[in-house]
Every structure is written in structure tokens, then in C-alpha cells.
């Protein structure tokens, strides 16, 4: 067994209906595929209906599962309500909301227009709020139990990060929403959790954020103590566990899966790993010499 293999047993998600926003590509597609393999019915949403439909057909062929493509711009609450109704009409109910839709710019903040800043806030924070509110109200009104919300955040949601300020701002809001609703909505049988992924390469997102040869110049694997980036199956395994009944006692948790990346950046003296062994020997000898005096 290794980290690229599937973790949960067959049919672990049988009987569940899951909605994945931004499910047409990248990590959303990878998580959706595993959910289908585990027996769930999955609805994927984004603004690009043609892309969604192609992805849904591909995933049904690959998994033998039932994948529904539903066009929805999560920035608009009325579209979210329509999307929810479509899923319920097709599948009878919905049990899990995975807020995965996102956007980002890597840029000095002063170079961003107000509209560019708003675009990220609207997709990430407002979009997550719209979906969470619509689905939460539906579950509460229908008295449906054993439901859950899973949000995809980032490790810089709690530290902040230069050059991705709109994303950091929006993800911090999603993180606060996750923890707040875990307490407030638990009485309705709604769990709320989040995943904070480190570097997981996806062609679309990484090409936009690091175009040309920038990906080679900024090798993110070098920032990770494990010296590698994440495999999509690792994230899919974690997501599947958190939306399954095996995690019924996990609520309000944010799980980091980044190979130790953010901790390496947070430690004040972590850069000392660049010191060669010979220099450590010299430093130790100097310290011993001082103590001997």
C-alpha cells in the first residue's frame, strides 16, 4: 500500500448525494471521481456547462457512477437555489456540500484593481456563503439529518500571505464560517469541516498562477519538508473520509495536508536547514570551547 492508493472500502459512500462546486476540473474532478467510485451520486457545478457535461460523461464512463452536471455561478444566490432544486429533483435529496470553487491571483496587491479583488472575494467567500446558506436552510427546513459541509481552504487562511491577499482574506472568512457553523448547526445534524491543502499540482490553476518557466523557478516541492508535492488521491482519500459516516464525530475541524509546508515557513529558525553539517560541527566546537573556559 502507498499514498497513491484508495483508502476507504467499497460502497463507503453508497446512498449519499454530494454536490461539488468547481467540480469540472482539477482537485474537484479528482475528489468527485473517488466519491463516485465509493458509490455516491455526485452533482458537479461551475459556470462552464459544456466543460461540466464532458467531465460528467468521462467520470461516468470511468467509474460506472451517476454524475450530474449543473451550471451555476456561485456568486449569485438565486443560481445556487436553482442548482440545489435541480439536484434534489434529480437525486431526491442532497447529503453533502463540498465548497471547492475558487479563484486566485498572484500579484502585488497595489497592482490589483478593486474589481479584481472583488472577483476573488465573490467566488471564494460569497460563493461559499451562498451555497452554505442555501443548503443549510434546506436541510433545516426539511429536518434532514446526517448532513455535512466540507470547505476547501488554505494554510494561509490563518497566517495570511503576501501577494495573494484577496484569496487569504476570503479563505480566512471561510475558515471562520466553518468553525462557527460547526457549533451553531450541530443541533440540526449538520457537520462542518475543512481541508487546508498544500501544493497539489493541477494544470489549469498552476498554469494561471505560475505561467511559462515560473513553475521551474518556484519549485514548490522544495518548500515541503517531505520534498514532494501532494498526489490527488491523497486529498480525495481525506475528503471522502470527512464526508463519510466514518467521521461522524469530526466537527469543526480543519485538517492540513501539506507535507509540513506551512510549519516549515512558520518556524523562525527553520531556514537553518541550509547550514551544512561541517558548519554545525564548527558551531558545536565553538560552544564547547566557551563552556570550557
Secondary structure, DSSP 8 states (H G I E B T S, - for coil): --TTS--S-TTTTTT-EEEEETTTSHHHHHHHHHHHHTT-EEEEEES-HHHHHHHHHHHHHHH--EEEEEE--TTSHHHHHHHHHHHHHHHS---EEEE-------S-GGGS-HHHHHHHHIIIIIHHHHHHHHHHHHHHHHT--SEEEEEEEETHHHH--TT-HHHHHHHHHHHHHHHHHHHHSGGGTEEEEEEEE-----HHHHHHHSTTTHHHHT-GGGGSTTSS---HHHHHHHHHHHHSGGGTT--S-EEEESTTHHHHHHSTTGGGGGS-HHHHHHHHHHHHHHHH-
